[in-house]
């Protein structure tokens, strides 16, 4: 008999018993992993083209449309899984259908990409509460709607550079399994951090490790009998919680897990799942662990983006401003008390010079007035990296980096 303990973020638990070991982790396919909403005056051929393009793009990650990735249209959006990463697009038209559905999504701080034909006008075709958002004018030469599909996947965190996983383990107990999962997840399009593979000689080991932890979406914790005897592994889990990074706990056979990790999603292994004491893990079970990582990453991305957007909203409202909505590239439209419109691009993880450059280019393409802000949480990022960001801020005028905890303080004194 196999035990699987599914633990929700609210702390509730459900234990499943499966008769056959080969059915391990079957619960991971009960609901979708990522969800997309299509609203407005969209034609059946456009829905078909968009779905086919997304199917092709996500197949690189081993995801399938209809099971792992669900596309919902119109009122079906109300049935979405609110824990999964979600983004929507609104096809503009003079009739402006689905307005109430779109308004509800906007009020929930979910990203919506307004899109119109190449010759249309956002002012005429898109509801007023979506006009301030980053939108997309569909090109006549983009028959497959590739630009829109890519923009939606970016909002879901499903572009290859956005997929980051951290493996936490005791070397003398789970080294072979850790290396196996590193290679398996890399093959599925993840950027995976493993201490023995990803810290160069001469670098400050622990400083780099914390930096990479902060830049991860999910921590895969290989919970072996002596895992918590190390202060470093204890700190890895504690700091993951502090950064709101979701944890997938893979529990070794006959091991009673520490109660301090009951918050995590959990997978119990049995003796048949391990080829040797430290791994590797039987391939079928390892594949199911990879799928569980994908699902948990979706929830982690959704929760962390919601968290940073909520913190930014609180900072802006504290100084008399408002949040108007979230559009393409997850760009947040802010209106300050003096009626200045500001564009904020939140990043979950560590901001880089490449990301700053990417934000500047996106703001230019969207014809946004003023200087865009890349908003991030600085806790846990290396001091050397923060100094680098400060230097970039002083020497680059096309975009600014903004710590979310200081947003109200900085924006209150903004003079563009």
URKANOR-V709630 format. One record per residue. N is the residue number from 0. PSI is psi in radians with two decimals (999 if undefined). OMEGA is omega in degrees with one decimal (none if undefined). NEAR is the number of other ideal C-beta (glycine too) atoms within 8 Angstrom. Layout:
n=N psi=PSI omega=OMEGA near=NEAR
n=N psi=PSI omega=OMEGA near=NEAR
This chain:
n=0 psi=2.32 omega=178.8 near=5
n=1 psi=2.42 omega=175.9 near=12
n=2 psi=2.32 omega=172.9 near=8
n=3 psi=2.15 omega=179.4 near=14
n=4 psi=1.99 omega=178.2 near=10
n=5 psi=2.05 omega=-177.8 near=11
n=6 psi=2.18 omega=-178.2 near=11
n=7 psi=2.88 omega=180.0 near=8
n=8 psi=-0.41 omega=178.7 near=8
n=9 psi=0.04 omega=176.5 near=4
n=10 psi=-0.19 omega=179.4 near=8
n=11 psi=2.63 omega=-174.8 near=6
n=12 psi=2.60 omega=174.8 near=9
n=13 psi=2.11 omega=179.9 near=7
n=14 psi=2.26 omega=179.2 near=8
n=15 psi=2.50 omega=175.6 near=9
n=16 psi=2.19 omega=-177.3 near=8
n=17 psi=2.31 omega=-176.1 near=11
n=18 psi=-0.68 omega=-174.1 near=6
n=19 psi=2.25 omega=177.8 near=6
n=20 psi=-0.54 omega=-177.6 near=10
n=21 psi=-0.18 omega=178.0 near=5
n=22 psi=0.25 omega=-177.8 near=8
n=23 psi=2.38 omega=172.6 near=13
n=24 psi=0.38 omega=-179.3 near=11
n=25 psi=-0.39 omega=179.9 near=8
n=26 psi=-0.37 omega=-175.8 near=8
n=27 psi=-0.24 omega=-179.8 near=9
n=28 psi=0.17 omega=-176.8 near=7
n=29 psi=-0.49 omega=179.3 near=5
n=30 psi=2.91 omega=-177.5 near=5
n=31 psi=2.86 omega=178.6 near=10
n=32 psi=-0.88 omega=177.9 near=11
n=33 psi=2.59 omega=-179.2 near=15
n=34 psi=2.53 omega=-178.7 near=13
n=35 psi=2.39 omega=177.6 near=15
n=36 psi=2.40 omega=177.8 near=14
n=37 psi=2.11 omega=-175.6 near=14
n=38 psi=2.92 omega=173.9 near=17
n=39 psi=-2.82 omega=-175.7 near=13
n=40 psi=1.23 omega=-177.0 near=9
n=41 psi=2.38 omega=179.4 near=9
n=42 psi=2.75 omega=177.4 near=6
n=43 psi=-0.73 omega=176.9 near=5
n=44 psi=-0.64 omega=178.9 near=6
n=45 psi=-0.72 omega=176.5 near=10
n=46 psi=-0.73 omega=-179.7 near=12
n=47 psi=-0.78 omega=180.0 near=8
n=48 psi=-0.76 omega=-179.7 near=11
n=49 psi=-0.76 omega=-179.4 near=14
n=50 psi=-0.73 omega=179.8 near=10
n=51 psi=-0.69 omega=179.5 near=9
n=52 psi=-0.76 omega=178.6 near=12
n=53 psi=-0.69 omega=176.9 near=15
n=54 psi=-0.79 omega=179.9 near=11
n=55 psi=-0.72 omega=-175.8 near=7
n=56 psi=-0.72 omega=-175.9 near=11
n=57 psi=-0.21 omega=178.4 near=15
n=58 psi=-0.43 omega=176.9 near=9
n=59 psi=-0.42 omega=-178.9 near=7
n=60 psi=0.17 omega=-179.8 near=10
n=61 psi=0.39 omega=-178.6 near=9
n=62 psi=2.51 omega=-179.9 near=11
n=63 psi=2.46 omega=176.7 near=9
n=64 psi=2.40 omega=178.3 near=12
n=65 psi=-0.38 omega=177.8 near=5
n=66 psi=-1.18 omega=179.3 near=7
n=67 psi=-0.60 omega=-174.9 near=12
n=68 psi=2.08 omega=-175.8 near=16
n=69 psi=2.29 omega=174.1 near=10
n=70 psi=2.11 omega=-179.4 near=13
n=71 psi=2.53 omega=-178.4 near=12
n=72 psi=2.42 omega=174.8 near=10
n=73 psi=-2.33 omega=-174.1 near=9
n=74 psi=-0.34 omega=178.0 near=5
n=75 psi=-0.31 omega=178.9 near=7
n=76 psi=-0.49 omega=-179.0 near=13
n=77 psi=-0.31 omega=180.0 near=6
n=78 psi=0.16 omega=-175.6 near=5
n=79 psi=2.74 omega=174.4 near=11
n=80 psi=1.94 omega=-173.2 near=7
n=81 psi=-0.11 omega=176.1 near=5
n=82 psi=-0.33 omega=-176.1 near=7
n=83 psi=2.68 omega=173.5 near=14
n=84 psi=2.36 omega=-172.6 near=13
n=85 psi=2.50 omega=172.0 near=13
n=86 psi=2.73 omega=-177.7 near=13
n=87 psi=2.80 omega=171.6 near=15
n=88 psi=2.53 omega=179.9 near=17
n=89 psi=2.03 omega=178.1 near=15
n=90 psi=1.95 omega=-175.3 near=12
n=91 psi=2.63 omega=179.8 near=13
n=92 psi=2.79 omega=179.7 near=9
n=93 psi=-0.47 omega=-179.8 near=5
n=94 psi=-0.41 omega=178.1 near=5
n=95 psi=1.08 omega=176.6 near=11
n=96 psi=2.95 omega=175.1 near=8
n=97 psi=0.47 omega=-176.3 near=9
n=98 psi=-0.78 omega=-177.8 near=8
n=99 psi=-0.67 omega=176.7 near=6
n=100 psi=-0.78 omega=179.2 near=12
n=101 psi=-0.69 omega=-179.9 near=16
n=102 psi=-0.70 omega=178.8 near=10
n=103 psi=-0.68 omega=177.7 near=8
n=104 psi=-0.72 omega=178.9 near=13
n=105 psi=-0.72 omega=178.9 near=13
n=106 psi=-0.47 omega=178.5 near=6
n=107 psi=0.15 omega=178.7 near=6
n=108 psi=0.65 omega=176.7 near=10
n=109 psi=2.54 omega=-177.7 near=10
n=110 psi=2.33 omega=177.5 near=10
n=111 psi=2.24 omega=177.0 near=17
n=112 psi=1.86 omega=173.3 near=18
n=113 psi=2.38 omega=179.7 near=15
n=114 psi=2.47 omega=-179.9 near=12
n=115 psi=2.97 omega=178.5 near=14
n=116 psi=2.97 omega=-175.9 near=6
n=117 psi=-0.41 omega=-176.4 near=7
n=118 psi=0.01 omega=-175.3 near=3
n=119 psi=3.11 omega=179.5 near=10
n=120 psi=2.21 omega=177.6 near=6
n=121 psi=-0.63 omega=-178.4 near=11
n=122 psi=-0.60 omega=-176.2 near=6
n=123 psi=-0.48 omega=-167.7 near=7
n=124 psi=-0.23 omega=-173.4 near=11
n=125 psi=2.41 omega=177.3 near=14
n=126 psi=2.60 omega=-172.1 near=10
n=127 psi=-0.62 omega=-176.7 near=5
n=128 psi=-0.14 omega=176.4 near=10
n=129 psi=-0.15 omega=-173.3 near=15
n=130 psi=-0.45 omega=-178.6 near=11
n=131 psi=-0.08 omega=-176.0 near=9
n=132 psi=2.78 omega=171.6 near=15
n=133 psi=2.07 omega=-179.6 near=13
n=134 psi=-3.12 omega=-177.7 near=15
n=135 psi=2.17 omega=173.3 near=13
n=136 psi=2.05 omega=-174.9 near=9
n=137 psi=2.26 omega=-179.3 near=12
n=138 psi=2.55 omega=179.9 near=7
n=139 psi=-0.41 omega=-179.2 near=5
n=140 psi=0.03 omega=179.6 near=4
n=141 psi=1.21 omega=-174.6 near=10
n=142 psi=-0.58 omega=-176.0 near=5
n=143 psi=0.08 omega=-179.4 near=8
n=144 psi=0.68 omega=-177.5 near=12
n=145 psi=-0.70 omega=-178.1 near=8
n=146 psi=-0.73 omega=178.1 near=10
n=147 psi=-0.76 omega=179.4 near=14
n=148 psi=-0.77 omega=179.8 near=13
n=149 psi=-0.70 omega=177.9 near=10
n=150 psi=-0.69 omega=178.7 near=12
n=151 psi=-0.73 omega=178.4 near=13
n=152 psi=-0.57 omega=175.7 near=12
n=153 psi=-0.74 omega=177.7 near=13
n=154 psi=-0.53 omega=179.5 near=12
n=155 psi=-0.04 omega=-177.1 near=13
n=156 psi=0.51 omega=-174.7 near=14
n=157 psi=0.42 omega=167.6 near=12
n=158 psi=2.57 omega=-170.6 near=9
n=159 psi=-0.75 omega=-178.7 near=6
n=160 psi=-0.18 omega=-176.0 near=5
n=161 psi=-0.09 omega=-169.0 near=9
n=162 psi=1.80 omega=-172.3 near=14
n=163 psi=2.34 omega=-178.0 near=12
n=164 psi=2.51 omega=179.1 near=16
n=165 psi=2.22 omega=178.9 near=15
n=166 psi=2.12 omega=-179.6 near=13
n=167 psi=2.24 omega=-173.0 near=11
n=168 psi=2.88 omega=169.7 near=14
n=169 psi=2.18 omega=-174.2 near=12
n=170 psi=-0.68 omega=-175.2 near=8
n=171 psi=0.01 omega=-179.7 near=6
n=172 psi=-0.44 omega=-172.8 near=14
n=173 psi=0.46 omega=-174.8 near=13
n=174 psi=-0.83 omega=-176.6 near=12
n=175 psi=-0.70 omega=178.7 near=11
n=176 psi=-0.67 omega=179.9 near=15
n=177 psi=-0.78 omega=178.7 near=14
n=178 psi=-0.73 omega=178.4 near=13
n=179 psi=-0.84 omega=-178.7 near=12
n=180 psi=-0.60 omega=174.7 near=16
n=181 psi=-0.89 omega=-177.1 near=12
n=182 psi=-0.70 omega=-178.9 near=8
n=183 psi=-0.80 omega=-178.3 near=11
n=184 psi=-0.62 omega=174.6 near=13
n=185 psi=-0.72 omega=-179.6 near=9
n=186 psi=-0.37 omega=179.1 near=6
n=187 psi=0.31 omega=172.0 near=10
n=188 psi=0.27 omega=177.2 near=8
n=189 psi=2.60 omega=167.0 near=10
n=190 psi=1.87 omega=-170.0 near=8
n=191 psi=2.27 omega=176.2 near=12
n=192 psi=2.18 omega=172.7 near=12
n=193 psi=2.21 omega=-169.2 near=10
n=194 psi=-0.62 omega=-178.0 near=8
n=195 psi=-0.22 omega=-176.2 near=6
n=196 psi=-0.46 omega=-162.5 near=6
n=197 psi=0.20 omega=172.6 near=6
n=198 psi=2.08 omega=-175.6 near=7
n=199 psi=2.64 omega=177.3 near=4
n=200 psi=2.39 omega=178.1 near=3
n=201 psi=-0.26 omega=178.3 near=3
n=202 psi=2.61 omega=176.4 near=8
n=203 psi=1.84 omega=-167.1 near=5
n=204 psi=-1.01 omega=-172.3 near=8
n=205 psi=-0.61 omega=178.9 near=7
n=206 psi=-0.76 omega=178.3 near=9
n=207 psi=-0.68 omega=-179.3 near=11
n=208 psi=-0.81 omega=178.9 near=11
n=209 psi=-0.66 omega=179.0 near=11
n=210 psi=-0.79 omega=-179.9 near=13
n=211 psi=-0.58 omega=175.5 near=11
n=212 psi=-0.78 omega=-179.9 near=16
n=213 psi=-0.37 omega=-177.5 near=12
n=214 psi=0.21 omega=-176.0 near=8
n=215 psi=2.70 omega=177.9 near=14
n=216 psi=-0.58 omega=-176.1 near=15
n=217 psi=2.47 omega=169.9 near=14
n=218 psi=2.17 omega=172.5 near=16
n=219 psi=1.93 omega=-176.5 near=15
n=220 psi=2.02 omega=176.5 near=15
n=221 psi=1.70 omega=-169.2 near=16
n=222 psi=1.64 omega=-179.3 near=12
n=223 psi=2.93 omega=-173.9 near=11
n=224 psi=-0.58 omega=-176.7 near=6
n=225 psi=0.32 omega=-177.0 near=9
n=226 psi=-0.79 omega=-173.7 near=14
n=227 psi=0.09 omega=173.9 near=8
n=228 psi=-0.28 omega=178.6 near=5
n=229 psi=2.28 omega=177.9 near=9
n=230 psi=-0.46 omega=-176.7 near=5
n=231 psi=-0.77 omega=178.4 near=7
n=232 psi=-0.64 omega=175.5 near=12
n=233 psi=-0.74 omega=-178.9 near=9
n=234 psi=-0.63 omega=178.9 near=8
n=235 psi=-0.79 omega=-179.1 near=14
n=236 psi=-0.74 omega=179.1 near=14
n=237 psi=-0.73 omega=-178.8 near=8
n=238 psi=-0.51 omega=172.9 near=11
n=239 psi=-0.75 omega=177.8 near=14
n=240 psi=-0.73 omega=-179.1 near=10
n=241 psi=-0.55 omega=-179.6 near=8
n=242 psi=0.09 omega=179.8 near=11
n=243 psi=0.52 omega=176.9 near=9
n=244 psi=2.25 omega=-177.5 near=14
n=245 psi=2.59 omega=-176.2 near=15
n=246 psi=2.30 omega=171.4 near=15
n=247 psi=2.01 omega=-176.1 near=16
n=248 psi=2.04 omega=177.1 near=12
n=249 psi=1.92 omega=-167.6 near=12
n=250 psi=2.22 omega=-177.2 near=10
n=251 psi=2.69 omega=-178.2 near=13
n=252 psi=2.47 omega=175.4 near=8
n=253 psi=0.30 omega=179.3 near=4
n=254 psi=2.29 omega=176.0 near=9
n=255 psi=2.00 omega=-174.4 near=2
n=256 psi=2.70 omega=177.9 near=10
n=257 psi=2.35 omega=-177.6 near=7
n=258 psi=-0.36 omega=-178.4 near=5
n=259 psi=-0.19 omega=177.2 near=6
n=260 psi=0.36 omega=178.4 near=13
n=261 psi=-0.27 omega=178.4 near=9
n=262 psi=-0.34 omega=-170.5 near=8
n=263 psi=2.68 omega=165.2 near=11
n=264 psi=2.39 omega=-170.5 near=11
n=265 psi=2.51 omega=175.7 near=13
n=266 psi=2.12 omega=176.6 near=13
n=267 psi=2.24 omega=172.6 near=9
n=268 psi=2.73 omega=168.5 near=12
n=269 psi=3.04 omega=-173.0 near=8
n=270 psi=-0.58 omega=-178.3 near=7
n=271 psi=-0.28 omega=-178.9 near=6
n=272 psi=-0.29 omega=-176.4 near=11
n=273 psi=2.27 omega=178.2 near=14
n=274 psi=-0.62 omega=172.3 near=7
n=275 psi=3.06 omega=-173.7 near=7
n=276 psi=-0.64 omega=-178.3 near=4
n=277 psi=0.22 omega=-177.3 near=9
n=278 psi=-3.09 omega=3.8 near=13
n=279 psi=3.00 omega=179.8 near=11
n=280 psi=2.50 omega=177.2 near=14
n=281 psi=2.37 omega=-167.3 near=10
n=282 psi=-0.69 omega=-179.0 near=6
n=283 psi=-0.73 omega=178.5 near=8
n=284 psi=-0.67 omega=177.8 near=13
n=285 psi=-0.70 omega=177.3 near=13
n=286 psi=-0.70 omega=179.2 near=9
n=287 psi=-0.57 omega=173.8 near=11
n=288 psi=-0.71 omega=178.2 near=15
n=289 psi=-0.68 omega=177.5 near=13
n=290 psi=-0.69 omega=177.4 near=13
n=291 psi=-0.64 omega=175.6 near=13
n=292 psi=-0.76 omega=-179.8 near=14
n=293 psi=-0.79 omega=-179.0 near=14
n=294 psi=-0.80 omega=-177.9 near=10
n=295 psi=-0.60 omega=177.7 near=12
n=296 psi=-0.71 omega=177.4 near=14
n=297 psi=-0.82 omega=-180.0 near=14
n=298 psi=-0.67 omega=-179.9 near=13
n=299 psi=-0.80 omega=178.5 near=13
n=300 psi=-0.80 omega=-179.4 near=13
n=301 psi=-0.80 omega=-177.3 near=12
n=302 psi=-0.71 omega=-176.2 near=12
n=303 psi=-0.63 omega=174.5 near=12
n=304 psi=-0.71 omega=177.5 near=12
n=305 psi=-0.66 omega=-179.6 near=9
n=306 psi=-0.83 omega=-178.0 near=9
n=307 psi=-0.61 omega=176.2 near=14
n=308 psi=-0.67 omega=178.6 near=13
n=309 psi=-0.71 omega=178.5 near=9
n=310 psi=-0.68 omega=177.7 near=12
n=311 psi=-0.75 omega=178.1 near=16
n=312 psi=-0.79 omega=-179.3 near=10
n=313 psi=-0.72 omega=179.2 near=8
n=314 psi=-0.75 omega=-177.6 near=13
n=315 psi=-0.76 omega=-179.9 near=15
n=316 psi=-0.50 omega=178.5 near=10
n=317 psi=-0.50 omega=180.0 near=7
n=318 psi=0.29 omega=174.2 near=11
n=319 psi=0.17 omega=179.5 near=6
n=320 psi=-3.13 omega=179.4 near=11
n=321 psi=2.75 omega=172.0 near=7
n=322 psi=2.13 omega=-175.9 near=14
n=323 psi=-0.42 omega=179.0 near=10
n=324 psi=3.09 omega=-177.7 near=12
n=325 psi=2.20 omega=-177.2 near=13
n=326 psi=-2.63 omega=-179.8 near=16
n=327 psi=2.58 omega=-177.8 near=15
n=328 psi=0.29 omega=-175.5 near=11
n=329 psi=0.42 omega=178.1 near=12
n=330 psi=2.25 omega=-178.5 near=16
n=331 psi=2.18 omega=177.4 near=14
n=332 psi=2.08 omega=-179.5 near=15
n=333 psi=2.48 omega=174.6 near=15
n=334 psi=2.01 omega=-178.4 near=11
n=335 psi=2.98 omega=-175.2 near=14
n=336 psi=-0.51 omega=179.5 near=6
n=337 psi=0.23 omega=177.3 near=4
n=338 psi=0.16 omega=172.5 near=6
n=339 psi=2.39 omega=172.7 near=9
n=340 psi=2.26 omega=-178.5 near=12
n=341 psi=2.49 omega=177.3 near=12
n=342 psi=2.15 omega=179.8 near=15
n=343 psi=2.29 omega=179.1 near=14
n=344 psi=1.78 omega=-177.9 near=15
n=345 psi=2.51 omega=175.6 near=13
n=346 psi=2.29 omega=174.8 near=10
n=347 psi=1.94 omega=-175.8 near=9
n=348 psi=-2.65 omega=-173.1 near=10
n=349 psi=2.13 omega=177.2 near=10
n=350 psi=2.54 omega=-179.8 near=10
n=351 psi=2.96 omega=176.1 near=6
n=352 psi=-0.64 omega=177.6 near=7
n=353 psi=-0.72 omega=178.7 near=6
n=354 psi=-0.70 omega=177.3 near=10
n=355 psi=-0.76 omega=178.3 near=14
n=356 psi=-0.70 omega=179.4 near=9
n=357 psi=-0.74 omega=178.4 near=8
n=358 psi=-0.77 omega=-179.9 near=13
n=359 psi=-0.73 omega=179.9 near=12
n=360 psi=-0.72 omega=179.6 near=8
n=361 psi=-0.69 omega=178.8 near=14
n=362 psi=-0.67 omega=178.1 near=14
n=363 psi=-0.78 omega=-179.6 near=8
n=364 psi=-0.52 omega=-179.8 near=6
n=365 psi=0.04 omega=-179.7 near=11
n=366 psi=0.71 omega=179.1 near=5
n=367 psi=2.41 omega=175.4 near=9
n=368 psi=2.62 omega=176.1 near=4
n=369 psi=-3.11 omega=-177.5 near=9
n=370 psi=2.18 omega=177.4 near=8
n=371 psi=2.72 omega=178.9 near=15
n=372 psi=2.30 omega=168.5 near=12
n=373 psi=2.09 omega=-173.8 near=15
n=374 psi=2.32 omega=-176.4 near=14
n=375 psi=2.87 omega=175.0 near=14
n=376 psi=2.07 omega=-171.5 near=9
n=377 psi=-0.18 omega=-175.2 near=8
n=378 psi=2.24 omega=176.5 near=7
n=379 psi=-0.21 omega=-179.8 near=10
n=380 psi=2.45 omega=-177.3 near=9
n=381 psi=2.45 omega=178.2 near=9
n=382 psi=-0.69 omega=179.2 near=5
n=383 psi=-0.65 omega=179.8 near=6
n=384 psi=-0.71 omega=178.9 near=10
n=385 psi=-0.66 omega=176.4 near=10
n=386 psi=-0.67 omega=177.3 near=8
n=387 psi=-0.75 omega=177.7 near=9
n=388 psi=-0.69 omega=178.5 near=10
n=389 psi=-0.68 omega=178.9 near=8
n=390 psi=-0.75 omega=177.7 near=8
n=391 psi=-0.71 omega=-179.9 near=11
n=392 psi=-0.64 omega=-178.3 near=9
n=393 psi=-0.41 omega=-171.7 near=5
n=394 psi=-0.10 omega=179.2 near=5
n=395 psi=2.16 omega=-176.5 near=8
n=396 psi=-0.19 omega=-174.1 near=3
n=397 psi=-0.27 omega=-179.5 near=6
n=398 psi=2.65 omega=179.1 near=13
n=399 psi=2.55 omega=174.6 near=8
n=400 psi=2.39 omega=-174.2 near=12
n=401 psi=2.14 omega=174.0 near=13
n=402 psi=2.26 omega=-173.8 near=10
n=403 psi=-0.59 omega=180.0 near=13
n=404 psi=-0.24 omega=179.8 near=8
n=405 psi=0.17 omega=-172.7 near=8
n=406 psi=-0.81 omega=-179.7 near=15
n=407 psi=-0.76 omega=-179.6 near=10
n=408 psi=-0.79 omega=-177.3 near=7
n=409 psi=-0.83 omega=-175.5 near=9
n=410 psi=-0.47 omega=178.3 near=15
n=411 psi=-0.45 omega=-178.7 near=7
n=412 psi=0.24 omega=-174.9 near=6
n=413 psi=2.33 omega=179.2 near=9
n=414 psi=1.60 omega=-177.3 near=3
n=415 psi=999 omega=none near=5
